[in-house]
Amino acid sequence: MRQVNARVAIVAALALVTVGAVALESGASDPASSSVTVPRTVGQTQTVSWTGTVPAGSVHNSDCNEVQVGTEDTHTVDVQAGSYSKFDARFTFQITWDVRPPLPGGVFNPSDLVLTVNEPGGADAGDTESAEVGSSDNSTPDSGTATETVVAHDLGTGTYTVLVCGFTNTEAQSYRGTVSVTTEPKPTLPSLSAGATQGLEFGASVPVDAQRDEAEPLVEIDRNGNIYACGPTGFSNASDYAQVSTDGGAQFHLLGTPPRGQQALGGGGDCALATGITKNAQGNYQYAYAGLGALTGFTTSTSGDNGHTIANAGPNGNGVPGATTQGALADRQWLTFIDDHTVLLNYNQQQPRNTVVQISHDGGLTYDPTAAIGAPNPTFPGPLRYIAPAGVADSGYAYFPWTKGESVNLAVSKDGGVTWTNCNLVQGGDTVKGGTAGFSVADHDTAGNVYVVWSDRSNYAAWMSVVTAAQVAGCNEPVASAAAGDGVPNVVVGTAPIRVDRDPVKTTVFPWVAAGGAPGRVAVATYAATEDGDPNTADFKAHWNVVVDQSLNALDAAPTFAQVSATTHPFHFDSICLRGLNCDTTSPGDRSLADFFAIAYNPVTGRLTIVFDRGNKRPDEAGGHVATTMAATQAAGPSNGGSTLAASPVVRTATSDASGDALARYSALGVGAPPPDPKPVNEPGADLTGVSVGPDAATGGFTVTFQLASLSATSLAQALADTNAQSLVWLLRFTNGFQDAAASAAWSPGGGWSFGFDQYTTGTGPCDSATNANEKCQVYPQATSIAGSVDTTAGTITLTVPRTVLRQLGPADQYGRPTEIAAGDGARFYDGTALTLANNVSATQSHQSWLYPLDGAAAMDFLLPRAKGKPTR
């Protein structure tokens, strides 16, 4: 869920979830609380105990967070934990009770209890994603002693709430409770062998949008190779922004009516999108979007022409109920097509908590109000996918992974989303210690083998299990059967989990998987750090890269992986908090990257594309800034499709760009129906054909030269008219030390040309350069004047960037993080991207709001040249 910079709105919305949904603490145990300190050496155990009594009353619920008021007993456990870098700690919460004997005549006298453990702050804080450590409700014997157990690993410091309630107990029932903490050795981490990268390489990262704040970036690639990216910007901004690349990821066009580019009226909390399985009547693959409002429902949109015209159903969906017919309140939705027009929408319903599925028959514009339960009371539901039928006898499969406590599961539908069955992949053990750290994600290859990935919450390692095409049909336990027990399916399928990440990586979060090609070929992307520890805490010191682990033999008994960094420099520093709203309360940490990022396979180019967030956070800052979505595309190495991609240099001095792709009026939004086609038009004055960097002897810095299709007065005036703008901007955006900077040229009819340089600068929400108090966009106000020149005849703009404003990454500090120093000869600058934009609010760049993107050239890393005749240092 998108929460950064919209905390007030989200807290208010989440507060609604607690009303009538969460148990109010009534009974108290003896003693009412206890304290446990995690031992400091391996092989030690500490145990505390208590007793309690559950009031009489048949509750008929398998989770104490949803019982009737006054029907549970409460005990709190204060945990004092240290660092888990040297060992793990297993926490075992357990209750036992004596089952009552039968009544006269042999009638069964039920005494069935439920055990639920909540995080600090927990369910009472209204955090619907991270409230619960776990819950247990197994069957109870007719006589003897009954037991319920919740196991967790590496719990942080804080006060945990233990709830004990009745499933069926007609009389008051006493019980005995314990919690034990045992320290255990950490599992070993396999190392990479020499040459294990297999030639896999990614290029410099392109800003999907050089301004807009978009957390939790999602990527989908249609079967024509169009790359769609989407990300929320917070409930308070009521917007999820989206972009499309039609050239393999070199540049992206903004979807929605310019200049802001909203793809719907509403949303902003979570963003989901999908593309068609088969072509629509227009010969394209339909695009569908659903955006979460303040946990009350969705706004939905669809486009049949690659985003040129978008129809929006409006807030709450005009057919998507604000709450499902099965219950109330909604969170984290996903979409998938099953043909050219039928879309499935799943989401985490809060009251009662289930993953429900609704169906659209009009390309994702409106949805049937009837909802099916796809998974019972999950912790997290993962993204929806669809395996097309393999033959006449095969109906095809919709599926999504889901987690509950220390288990990873799969939900499958063989009838287009109407009914669902489930299976379990793994429960307990090192692979899910402490539960999963966020979402589990799945994808399939062309043969229908399903690859499921997750990260455990104890060691923060990435894991994968494979459900082969032959095994998918065996995922057949009815939802009601799983829900009747402890909520975890009894049917087990899939291969034994294998650890995906390798040494020197120590900590991973947000795993995402892309298959899509030849059987056995799969890639897993994570945010990865070489430092060990708990990334949720504010004192976690680390540098993070986007890392990809690719396997070419994932169906083998012992698959191997190649591991490379997809980012050419650290994109984030220190904490990445995974505890939802608890990141702001009981577990201070940085949640500016929200909860996931994504990787996808392009069936046309054979390349992988990753979208991720860069928040321009400096080491030791409390949090990141604007969540800028970046795209990194595979540059070389094995393709998931089966071929091998030729290498292209990442570090270079020039980039070329195709002409005719500087498009004004690319997209427009209509409510209820698509608007008239905006008829995109190319703007020669903004049409980049190349960009190059070179030495500058006078300043010791560098020059950047933009080559445009035309800089004639007619071309410039036409670009202003077609974008309703007051000025045009040409800029080179690049990473300058820790943060992103830009050198720019601007032109307006009255003011002529201006040239400037900006270190990282943010504007307030929704986007205005007047102040950076709310940091909802990046702006380029030309704060520092620099030299520049324009040759209208040649169509070139040249800027001089002096060395005095340049920074580079320096030697590592005590935590292994790079430092920042003044740039010297050969300094490397990262993700250099030439962009052209239109400023709609001002002729001078000191005032900017939404800048409308027109063109962009593929990103490159480049080195600070040594000026001719200047001696080396």
C-alpha positions, -999 to 999 in steps of 0.1 A, spaced: 0 0 0 13 35 -9 17 54 23 46 78 20 37 115 22 0 107 26 2 93 61 -27 114 75 -51 102 49 -40 66 52 -41 65 90 -76 79 89 -86 53 63 -70 24 82 -86 35 114 -119 25 98 -107 -11 95 -104 -15 132 -141 -6 139 -160 -38 146 -132 -59 130 -106 -63 158 -111 -80 191 -113 -57 220 -91 -70 248 -114 -82 276 -101 -110 299 -67 -108 314 -43 -137 321 -24 -144 353 0 -127 352 -13 -102 327 21 -97 312 56 -112 310 90 -103 297 115 -123 277 151 -114 267 166 -131 237 198 -150 248 230 -137 234 246 -170 225 236 -200 203 218 -230 218 202 -211 247 165 -211 256 143 -189 278 107 -197 287 79 -178 304 45 -191 313 10 -179 324 -25 -192 328 -58 -178 317 -95 -185 311 -115 -180 280 -151 -169 287 -180 -192 276 -195 -186 242 -194 -203 209 -176 -179 186 -171 -199 154 -141 -181 142 -105 -193 135 -88 -160 143 -90 -140 175 -87 -107 157 -122 -112 144 -141 -126 174 -170 -111 192 -162 -85 218 -155 -100 253 -148 -135 242 -110 -137 244 -83 -138 271 -53 -116 267 -16 -118 276 12 -94 266 48 -104 261 75 -78 263 104 -89 240 139 -75 244 159 -84 213 194 -76 201 211 -81 168 203 -112 148 234 -109 126 252 -138 143 223 -162 151 185 -167 147 159 -169 175 129 -192 173 99 -179 193 73 -206 202 40 -194 215 18 -222 228 -13 -229 247 -25 -262 261 -58 -272 278 -76 -303 291 -104 -313 268 -136 -317 289 -151 -352 291 -183 -360 272 -216 -350 287 -240 -377 300 -250 -400 273 -217 -397 254 -226 -363 239 -194 -344 228 -187 -314 251 -167 -290 229 -138 -270 242 -119 -258 211 -96 -228 215 -77 -205 191 -43 -188 195 -35 -155 178 -3 -134 183 -2 -98 172 28 -75 164 35 -45 187 8 -20 179 -7 -48 159 -43 -51 149 -53 -23 173 -31 0 153 -52 -7 122 -23 -20 101 -41 -44 79 -8 -58 63 15 -63 93 -6 -67 124 -4 -104 130 26 -126 138 4 -157 133 -27 -176 143 -34 -213 150 -67 -232 150 -62 -269 146 -87 -297 153 -92 -306 189 -92 -343 202 -123 -357 218 -104 -362 250 -69 -356 266 -48 -325 261 -51 -301 232 -25 -277 219 -22 -247 196 12 -233 185 24 -202 167 61 -202 157 79 -170 147 115 -161 142 138 -131 150 110 -109 165 120 -73 171 119 -55 204 84 -46 215 53 -57 233 34 -85 216 -2 -94 223 -13 -130 227 -50 -135 223 -68 -168 232 -104 -172 222 -130 -200 216 -139 -216 184 -166 -237 201 -166 -236 239 -200 -237 256 -184 -233 290 -155 -212 303 -122 -229 295 -90 -226 314 -56 -230 296 -19 -228 302 3 -205 280 40 -204 273 65 -186 251 99 -200 245 129 -183 228 157 -206 215 188 -192 197 199 -212 166 228 -211 142 222 -191 110 220 -212 78 250 -212 55 249 -191 24 262 -207 -8 288 -186 -26 290 -177 -63 315 -196 -84 338 -178 -108 321 -168 -140 287 -175 -127 272 -143 -141 269 -161 -175 273 -128 -193 241 -114 -178 242 -76 -178 218 -46 -175 221 -11 -189 220 22 -172 186 31 -157 161 53 -174 137 75 -154 102 63 -163 91 98 -153 116 125 -144 92 142 -119 64 122 -105 63 105 -71 54 68 -78 60 42 -51 56 4 -55 63 4 -93 46 -23 -112 56 -34 -148 36 -54 -174 48 -61 -209 22 -70 -235 27 -95 -263 36 -67 -288 65 -56 -265 48 -24 -251 61 -19 -215 36 -4 -191 47 10 -157 24 22 -129 28 35 -93 7 51 -66 14 85 -51 -8 84 -20 -45 86 -12 -44 123 -6 -33 128 -42 -60 106 -56 -38 94 -85 -18 65 -98 5 76 -126 13 53 -155 36 53 -185 42 32 -216 73 25 -236 69 15 -272 106 12 -280 118 -15 -255 124 8 -225 145 36 -240 118 62 -233 83 63 -218 52 83 -227 29 96 -199 -6 81 -199 -37 103 -192 -46 138 -202 -16 162 -200 1 179 -183 -6 159 -151 -14 126 -168 -38 109 -144 -50 76 -158 -82 77 -136 -102 100 -113 -93 86 -79 -69 59 -67 -35 67 -53 -33 39 -27 -23 9 -47 -19 5 -85 -26 -27 -105 -25 -32 -142 -27 -60 -168 -27 -66 -206 -47 -89 -227 -39 -125 -236 -53 -122 -271 -57 -92 -294 -88 -70 -293 -108 -59 -323 -83 -30 -328 -54 -55 -332 -39 -45 -298 -36 -60 -264 -62 -44 -241 -48 -25 -211 -66 -25 -177 -60 -6 -145 -74 -6 -110 -65 20 -84 -72 17 -47 -90 45 -29 -89 49 9 -96 12 15 -132 17 3 -130 5 -33 -114 10 -67 -113 33 -96 -109 13 -129 -98 22 -164 -92 4 -197 -76 12 -231 -78 -6 -264 -51 14 -282 -20 12 -261 -30 41 -238 -39 67 -265 -75 68 -253 -84 57 -217 -119 51 -204 -123 55 -166 -153 42 -146 -147 69 -120 -142 67 -83 -154 34 -67 -156 19 -102 -192 23 -113 -197 -14 -110 -169 -22 -86 -186 -20 -52 -168 0 -26 -168 -32 -6 -173 -67 -19 -206 -85 -14 -187 -110 8 -177 -84 34 -162 -49 38 -131 -28 30 -105 -36 4 -67 -35 2 -39 -45 -23 -54 -55 -56 -40 -74 -86 -53 -79 -122 -50 -105 -149 -67 -110 -183 -78 -144 -194 -86 -135 -230 -90 -102 -249 -117 -87 -227 -122 -107 -195 -103 -95 -165 -100 -109 -130 -95 -86 -100 -84 -100 -66 -78 -81 -34 -75 -85 3 -109 -80 18 -106 -69 54 -139 -78 71 -138 -108 72 -102 -111 59 -102 -131 27 -88 -127 -8 -118 -123 -31 -120 -123 -68 -144 -103 -91 -148 -105 -129 -150 -79 -156 -164 -86 -191 -156 -52 -206 -118 -51 -205 -116 -40 -168 -139 -10 -169 -166 -25 -147 -168 -56 -126 -196 -80 -116 -206 -74 -79 -205 -111 -71 -172 -121 -55 -156 -155 -51 -132 -163 -22 -98 -172 -37 -79 -177 -4 -89 -179 32 -77 -152 56 -42 -147 41 -14 -125 53 -6 -113 18 -21 -122 -16 3 -121 -45 -2 -110 -81 -27 -128 -104 -15 -146 -135 -32 -168 -162 -19 -198 -181 -36 -200 -215 -51 -233 -225 -26 -258 -239 -52 -277 -260 -88 -283 -265 -91 -304 -233 -74 -277 -212 -95 -249 -198 -65 -228 -187 -56 -217 -152 -58 -185 -133 -36 -185 -102 -20 -164 -75 4 -171 -46 -5 -162 -10 11 -164 24 -2 -170 59 22 -170 88 51 -194 80 35 -209 49 35 -202 12 4 -213 -8 -11 -212 -43 -47 -205 -53 -59 -219 -87 -90 -214 -107 -99 -236 -137 -132 -219 -146 -122 -183 -153 -122 -171 -117 -156 -184 -107 -144 -210 -82 -109 -215 -66 -89 -243 -50 -57 -242 -30 -25 -260 -22 5 -255 1 41 -252 -12 60 -249 21 53 -245 58 79 -239 85 117 -243 83 144 -220 73 127 -210 40 99 -191 58 114 -184 92 94 -156 108 69 -156 80 75 -140 46 89 -105 43 61 -91 21 45 -106 -9 51 -139 -25 51 -136 -63 47 -162 -91 51 -164 -129 50 -192 -155 70 -202 -186 56 -212 -220 51 -248 -208 29 -238 -178 55 -244 -151 49 -220 -122 78 -204 -103 69 -190 -68 93 -167 -49 94 -151 -15 118 -137 11 118 -150 47 115 -126 76 143 -141 97 173 -142 74 158 -120 46 169 -146 20 151 -151 -14 136 -185 -20 119 -202 -49 97 -233 -54 85 -247 -87 50 -261 -93 54 -280 -125 28 -280 -152 18 -315 -142 14 -305 -106 -8 -275 -111 -39 -296 -115 -32 -312 -81 -36 -278 -64 -72 -288 -57 -82 -284 -21 -114 -264 -18 -112 -230 -1 -137 -241 26 -116 -271 35 -85 -250 41 -105 -223 60 -120 -249 83 -86 -259 97 -58 -235 104 -63 -217 71 -33 -234 55 -41 -260 27 -34 -296 35 -26 -305 -2 11 -300 -8 27 -296 -42 59 -281 -57 96 -287 -55 116 -282 -23 125 -245 -20 159 -235 -31 177 -203 -19 181 -180 -49 205 -153 -37 242 -160 -32 272 -147 -13 282 -118 -11 245 -108 -8 234 -111 29 200 -93 30 172 -93 4 137 -78 3 109 -75 -23 116 -106 -45 98 -106 -79 100 -132 -105 98 -132 -143 96 -164 -165 75 -160 -196 99 -178 -219 116 -212 -224 109 -239 -197 134 -237 -168 145 -201 -176 136 -177 -148 149 -145 -133 144 -132 -97 149 -96 -88 155 -83 -53 167 -53 -34 199 -67 -20 225 -56 5 259 -71 13 254 -62 50 236 -86 74 209 -76 99 173 -65 102 165 -39 75 134 -28 93 153 -9 120 165 27 118 200 16 127 205 -8 98 235 7 78 238 -6 43 240 2 6 214 -14 -17 214 -25 -53 188 -41 -75 202 -76 -79 190 -103 -105 195 -140 -100 188 -159 -133 185 -197 -137 186 -215 -170 179 -249 -155 153 -241 -128 135 -274 -135 166 -295 -126 170 -312 -93 198 -288 -84 193 -256 -103 221 -231 -106 218 -193 -106 238 -164 -121 238 -132 -99 244 -97 -111 237 -62 -100 211 -46 -123 219 -11 -110 253 4 -118 255 22 -84 237 19 -50 202 33 -54 193 34 -17 210 35 17 202 21 51 168 9 63 140 -6 42 111 -11 66 86 -39 58 63 -34 88 37 -11 72 24 17 95 44 2 123 74 17 106 62 51 119 53 39 154 67 9 172 95 1 147 110 34 133 125 27 99 124 40 63 93 30 43 99 54 14 103 25 -10 68 12 1 63 -26 -4 76 -40 -37 90 -35 -72 88 -57 -103 106 -74 -132 91 -87 -165 101 -105 -196 96 -89 -231 86 -116 -256 95 -93 -285 130 -81 -276 138 -112 -254 150 -88 -227 142 -84 -190 130 -50 -178 130 -40 -141 111 -10 -127 123 1 -92 121 33 -71 150 56 -64 143 80 -35 176 99 -36 183 91 0 217 100 13 234 77 39 221 83 75 190 102 63 158 91 81 139 85 48 140 89 11 125 117 -10 105 116 -42 100 80 -53 112 82 -89 105 51 -109 135 39 -129 137 12 -156 167 -10 -161 167 -32 -192 188 -63 -199 218 -54 -221 235 -87 -226 235 -124 -217 210 -153 -217 175 -144 -226 146 -161 -208 133 -169 -243 163 -192 -250 187 -170 -271 218 -150 -260 217 -112 -263 247 -94 -278 265 -70 -254 263 -32 -257 285 -9 -236 270 6 -205 297 33 -201 299 54 -233 301 91 -245 271 92 -268 236 78 -273 215 79 -304 177 81 -305 152 73 -332 135 103 -348 97 109 -349 91 98 -313 87 132 -295 50 129 -291 26 156 -279 -10 146 -271 0 109 -267 -29 101 -243 -63 114 -231 -87 103 -204 -125 100 -206 -150 91 -179 -175 64 -187 -162 60 -223 -129 66 -242 -124 103 -253 -118 112 -289 -84 101 -302 -59 129 -293 -40 121 -325 -4 122 -312 19 145 -332 57 145 -333 75 177 -323 108 182 -342 119 209 -317 118 183 -289 128 153 -310 161 141 -298 183 122 -324 214 120 -301 232 132 -271 270 133 -264 294 143 -237 329 157 -240 357 175 -221 357 212 -212 392 226 -208 381 259 -193 362 245 -163 375 210 -160 340 197 -163 322 184 -193 300 195 -222 268 179 -232 254 184 -267 218 176 -276 210 169 -313 174 178 -323 155 171 -355 149 208 -358 153 240 -337 137 263 -361 114 290 -348 85 272 -364 93 239 -347 97 256 -313 64 275 -316 46 244 -328 58 224 -298 45 251 -274 11 252 -292 6 215 -293 14 211 -256 -3 243 -243 30 252 -227 48 284 -220 83 271 -223 103 241 -234 130 223 -215 159 201 -226 179 184 -199 206 158 -191 196 141 -158 223 120 -141 234 107 -107 259 132 -93 275 114 -63 246 104 -40 218 122 -57 203 130 -91 212 163 -107 205 179 -141 219 204 -166 192 220 -186 184 245 -214 151 262 -216 133 285 -242 103 307 -243 91 332 -269 95 362 -246 125 352 -225 146 334 -252 172 308 -240 184 301 -205 209 275 -192 212 262 -157 223 234 -133 204 219 -104 214 196 -76 186 174 -64 155 196 -60 120 187 -50 86 204 -51 56 202 -29 24 182 -36 8 176 -59 37 193 -78 49 228 -75 84 242 -72 74 269 -47 85 247 -17 97 212 -11 78 208 22 58 178 10 83 165 -17 59 151 -43 78 158 -74 113 166 -87 118 200 -104 146 217 -124 145 254 -116 180 263 -131 192 274 -97 228 278 -109 235 295 -142 259 277 -166 272 285 -200 253 273 -230 249 278 -267 224 270 -295 229 264 -332 195 266 -347 208 257 -381 226 225 -370 198 218 -345 222 215 -315 222 227 -279 255 226 -260 258 230 -222 290 234 -201 288 217 -167 317 230 -145 337 206 -123 328 227 -93 293 213 -92 302 177 -98 305 150 -72 315 113 -73 313 82 -51 344 78 -30 360 52 -6 337 31 16 329 41 52 329 18 82 296 3 71 308 -5 36 287 24 21 305 46 -5 313 82 6 308 113 -16 338 134 -27 345 161 -52 347 147 -88 381 140 -102 394 129 -136 375 97 -146 347 102 -121 317 80 -131 283 95 -135 254 72 -136 221 69 -155 227 99 -178 194 105 -197 186 132 -221 150 143 -219 127 170 -235 98 184 -216 71 212 -218 66 236 -189 29 245 -189 28 270 -161 57 294 -167 81 309 -192 108 309 -166 120 277 -149 120 291 -114 83 282 -114 75 246 -125 46 223 -119 38 192 -141 64 190 -169 50 171 -198 75 145 -212 80 146 -250 111 126 -258 140 107 -241 171 89 -252 185 56 -238 204 61 -206 242 57 -203 269 59 -176 297 82 -186 331 93 -172 343 128 -165 368 134 -194 403 148 -188 405 181 -206 429 181 -236 463 192 -225 455 189 -188 479 167 -169 466 136 -151 465 137 -113 
